[in-house]
Amino acid sequence: MGLGPLSAIYQARFNRYLTNRAIKDVSASHVWAFLGDGEMDEPESTAALALAAREGLDNLTFVINCNLQRLDGPVRANFKIVQELEAQFRGAGWNVVKSLWGNAWDELFALDTTGALVRRLREVPDAQVQTYQTRDAAYIRQDFFGKEPALVEMAKLLSDDKILECFHLSRGGHEPRKVYAAYKAALEFKGAPTVILAQTVKGFTLGEGFASKNANHQMKKLSTDEFKNMRDLLGLPIPDARFVDGQVPYGHPGADSPRSATSRSAARRSAVRPRPAACTRWPRCRPRPRRRSPPSTRAPARSRWRRPWRSCAW
């Protein structure tokens, strides 16, 4: 908690030192630190941000998973942690890349000709965003879109399924295209380190009982109905007939699938790889002979100086 960011900064700085002193060329290496938004509250997490920017460590990228939630509740109940982290890193001299909303929001942003949607997203605190994740479309229409007349008119053009898709599923940190674009921008930026703020949903795809629920820290397994909901969302090829006595079956992609072929080829490569010989018989070690010190005549036997123990290795 907090030592990962600090270690990543000094690892990137040491890599730059090795290259500049011609000790070892590690100019092609890149240091990635995958962090949490709650973790950034630790004092060690932000202790060396200015050092990374001052040294121009463009071989370093922070990826902060902003799921707006920690063990004891929201990270920022009455504020927005993404905006706070952006201001903090920009002030320290970092390059900031934000991946917040998914592709489902593109239609809403296209309808937002007055900027009302963007203003509303900026003013809604993180605790209320977590509430939207667990409520139905009627509540979202009233609480989110009902604050401005322009948003009320926009909501009339959206179906309930579209609203639930945007507020329940569509986050930039869950979509490969968004994540790839953010990583590519981080690698191409030169002159300063980069931080990627990726917004996600804690318990994504695990169903209504897990997604954005603070209790998901204590939940250890899915029920049959919750697993079926996750199966339907992810499109897993597991029929209902395989759920016997409440047991969740294993899924197999099939013997002819590319995944199975890749696994078999990897197993064959590891089988022919030479393994190091295991030594089971070790030579018997003989301890050093003890040396007896001559008796001392200066003090009584009880207070006589004794030689301290010496550590030795064979």
C-alpha positions in Angstrom: 0.0 0.0 0.0 1.9 3.0 -1.3 5.3 1.3 -1.9 4.5 0.3 -5.5 4.4 3.8 -6.9 7.5 4.9 -5.0 9.4 1.7 -6.1 8.4 2.2 -9.8 9.7 5.8 -9.8 13.1 4.8 -8.5 13.2 1.8 -10.8 12.7 4.0 -13.8 15.3 6.5 -12.5 17.8 3.7 -12.0 17.2 2.4 -15.5 17.9 5.8 -16.8 21.1 5.9 -14.7 22.3 2.6 -16.2 21.8 3.8 -19.7 23.3 7.3 -19.2 26.4 5.8 -17.5 26.8 3.2 -20.2 26.6 0.4 -17.6 23.7 -1.3 -19.4 21.5 -0.2 -22.3 17.9 -0.4 -21.0 16.6 2.5 -23.0 14.0 0.2 -24.6 12.5 -0.9 -21.3 9.4 0.7 -19.8 8.3 0.6 -16.1 4.6 0.1 -15.5 2.9 0.6 -12.1 -0.7 -0.7 -11.8 -2.3 1.1 -8.8 -5.7 1.8 -7.2 -7.4 5.1 -6.6 -7.6 4.4 -2.9 -3.9 3.5 -2.8 -3.0 7.0 -3.9 -4.0 8.3 -0.5 -1.0 6.7 1.0 1.8 9.3 1.7 4.4 7.1 -0.1 2.3 7.0 -3.3 2.8 10.7 -4.1 6.1 11.3 -2.3 8.3 11.3 -5.4 6.0 12.6 -8.2 8.0 15.8 -8.6 11.2 13.8 -8.8 9.9 11.7 -11.7 8.8 14.8 -13.6 12.0 16.7 -12.8 14.1 13.8 -14.1 12.0 13.5 -17.3 11.3 9.8 -16.7 9.3 9.2 -19.9 10.1 5.5 -19.4 7.5 5.3 -16.6 3.7 5.0 -16.7 1.2 4.8 -13.8 -2.1 3.1 -14.5 -4.6 4.0 -11.8 -7.7 1.9 -11.6 -10.4 4.4 -10.6 -13.3 2.2 -9.5 -14.3 4.9 -7.0 -14.4 2.4 -4.1 -12.3 1.2 -1.3 -12.8 -1.2 1.6 -14.7 1.2 3.8 -16.8 3.0 1.1 -16.3 5.5 -1.7 -12.8 6.9 -2.2 -14.2 10.4 -2.4 -17.9 10.4 -1.3 -18.5 14.1 -1.9 -15.9 14.8 -4.6 -14.4 13.2 -7.7 -11.2 11.3 -7.3 -10.4 11.4 -11.0 -10.4 15.2 -11.0 -8.3 15.3 -7.8 -5.7 12.9 -9.2 -5.6 14.8 -12.5 -4.9 18.1 -10.8 -2.3 16.5 -8.5 -0.3 14.8 -11.3 -0.6 17.8 -13.7 0.7 20.1 -10.9 3.7 17.8 -10.5 4.5 17.9 -14.2 3.1 14.6 -15.4 1.3 13.9 -18.6 -2.3 12.8 -17.8 -4.4 10.5 -20.0 -8.0 9.8 -18.9 -10.1 6.9 -20.1 -13.4 7.3 -18.3 -16.4 6.5 -20.5 -17.0 3.7 -22.9 -18.3 3.6 -26.5 -21.9 3.5 -25.3 -21.6 7.2 -24.2 -20.7 8.3 -27.8 -24.4 8.7 -28.7 -25.0 10.8 -25.5 -22.1 13.0 -26.2 -23.2 13.5 -29.8 -26.7 14.6 -28.5 -25.1 17.0 -26.0 -25.0 20.2 -28.2 -25.2 22.6 -25.2 -22.6 21.0 -22.9 -25.2 20.1 -20.2 -24.2 16.5 -20.1 -20.5 17.3 -19.5 -21.4 19.8 -16.8 -23.6 17.2 -15.1 -20.9 14.5 -15.2 -18.4 16.9 -13.6 -20.7 17.9 -10.7 -22.0 14.5 -9.7 -19.9 13.2 -6.8 -18.4 9.7 -6.8 -20.8 8.3 -4.2 -23.8 9.2 -6.4 -22.1 7.6 -9.5 -21.9 4.4 -7.4 -25.6 4.8 -6.6 -26.4 5.0 -10.3 -24.6 1.7 -10.8 -27.1 -0.1 -8.6 -30.4 1.7 -9.5 -32.9 1.3 -12.3 -33.4 3.5 -15.3 -36.3 5.4 -13.8 -34.2 6.6 -10.9 -31.4 7.7 -13.3 -33.8 9.6 -15.5 -35.1 11.5 -12.5 -31.9 12.1 -10.5 -29.3 12.6 -13.3 -31.2 13.8 -16.3 -33.9 15.7 -14.4 -31.6 18.4 -13.2 -31.6 20.5 -16.4 -34.2 20.9 -19.2 -31.7 20.0 -21.9 -30.9 16.7 -20.2 -34.7 16.0 -19.8 -35.1 16.4 -23.6 -32.1 14.2 -24.2 -33.4 11.4 -21.9 -36.6 11.3 -24.0 -34.5 10.1 -26.9 -32.9 7.3 -24.9 -34.4 3.9 -24.1 -34.1 2.3 -20.7 -31.7 -0.3 -22.0 -29.4 2.5 -23.4 -29.4 4.3 -20.1 -28.6 1.1 -18.2 -25.8 0.2 -20.6 -24.2 3.6 -20.2 -24.4 3.8 -16.4 -24.0 0.1 -15.5 -21.5 -1.3 -18.1 -19.8 1.3 -20.3 -16.5 2.4 -18.6 -13.3 3.3 -20.4 -11.2 1.0 -18.3 -13.2 -2.1 -19.4 -13.0 -1.6 -23.2 -9.9 -2.9 -25.0 -9.9 -0.1 -27.6 -9.9 2.6 -25.0 -7.2 0.9 -22.9 -5.0 0.3 -26.0 -5.3 3.9 -27.1 -4.3 5.1 -23.6 -1.3 2.8 -23.5 -0.2 3.9 -27.0 -0.4 7.5 -26.0 1.6 6.9 -22.9 4.4 5.1 -24.8 4.6 7.8 -27.5 4.8 10.8 -25.1 8.3 12.0 -24.5 9.8 14.3 -21.9 7.7 13.4 -18.8 6.2 10.4 -17.1 2.5 9.5 -17.9 -0.4 8.6 -15.7 -3.5 6.8 -17.1 -6.7 7.3 -15.1 -9.0 4.5 -16.1 -12.5 4.4 -14.7 -13.9 1.0 -14.0 -16.6 -0.8 -12.0 -15.6 -2.9 -9.0 -17.1 -6.4 -9.5 -17.7 -5.8 -13.2 -19.6 -8.7 -15.0 -20.3 -10.4 -11.6 -23.9 -9.3 -11.5 -26.1 -7.0 -9.4 -25.0 -8.6 -6.1 -21.3 -7.7 -6.7 -21.0 -4.7 -9.0 -20.2 -1.5 -7.1 -21.4 -3.0 -3.8 -19.2 -2.4 -0.9 -20.0 -5.9 0.4 -18.1 -7.5 -2.5 -14.9 -7.4 -0.3 -16.4 -10.1 1.9 -18.2 -12.2 -0.8 -16.2 -15.3 -1.7 -18.3 -17.2 -4.2 -21.1 -16.7 -6.8 -24.5 -18.3 -6.5 -25.9 -20.3 -9.4 -28.2 -17.4 -10.5 -25.3 -14.9 -10.3 -23.1 -17.1 -12.3 -25.8 -17.5 -15.0 -26.1 -13.8 -15.2 -22.3 -13.5 -15.7 -22.5 -16.3 -18.3 -25.1 -14.4 -20.3 -23.2 -11.1 -20.1 -19.9 -12.7 -21.2 -21.5 -15.1 -23.7 -19.9 -18.2 -22.1 -20.9 -21.5 -23.9 -22.3 -23.3 -20.8 -25.9 -24.6 -21.0 -28.3 -24.6 -18.0 -28.3 -28.5 -18.1 -24.7 -28.5 -16.8 -25.7 -26.8 -13.6 -26.3 -29.9 -11.4 -27.1 -29.6 -7.7 -26.1 -26.0 -7.6 -22.5 -26.8 -8.8 -20.9 -24.4 -11.3 -19.4 -26.5 -14.1 -16.0 -26.0 -15.8 -16.1 -24.4 -19.2 -13.9 -25.8 -22.0 -13.5 -24.0 -25.4 -13.4 -27.3 -27.3 -10.6 -29.6 -28.6 -10.4 -27.8 -31.9 -10.4 -24.2 -30.6 -7.4 -22.0 -31.1 -7.0 -21.7 -27.3 -6.7 -25.5 -26.9 -4.2 -25.7 -29.7 -2.1 -22.9 -28.0 -2.2 -24.7 -24.7 -1.1 -28.0 -26.2 1.8 -26.4 -28.1 2.9 -24.7 -24.9 2.8 -28.0 -23.1 4.9 -29.7 -25.8 7.5 -27.0 -25.6 7.8 -27.3 -21.9 8.1 -31.1 -22.1 11.1 -31.0 -24.3 12.8 -28.1 -22.4 15.9 -29.3 -20.5 15.3 -29.3 -16.8 18.0 -28.6 -14.3 19.3 -31.7 -12.5 18.1 -32.1 -9.0 20.8 -33.1 -6.5 19.4 -35.3 -3.7 22.7 -36.4 -2.2 24.8 -33.8 -0.5 28.3 -34.2 0.8 28.6 -34.5 4.5 29.9 -31.3 6.2 32.4 -31.6 9.0 32.3 -28.8 11.6 35.4 -27.0 12.5 37.2 -28.3 15.6 36.6 -26.3 18.7 39.4 -24.2 20.1 39.7 -24.0 23.8 40.8 -20.7 25.2 43.3 -20.7 27.9 41.8 -20.1 31.4 41.9 -16.5 32.5 43.7 -15.7 35.8 42.4 -12.1 36.1 38.7 -12.8 37.1 36.7 -15.4 38.8 35.2 -18.3 36.8 31.7 -16.8 36.7 32.7 -13.4 35.2 35.3 -14.9 32.9 35.3 -13.5 29.4 34.0 -16.0 26.8 34.5 -16.0 23.1 31.3 -14.9 21.3 29.6 -17.2 18.8 30.9 -16.9 15.3 28.7 -17.5 12.2 30.2 -19.7 9.5 29.1 -21.1 6.1 30.2 -24.2 4.3 
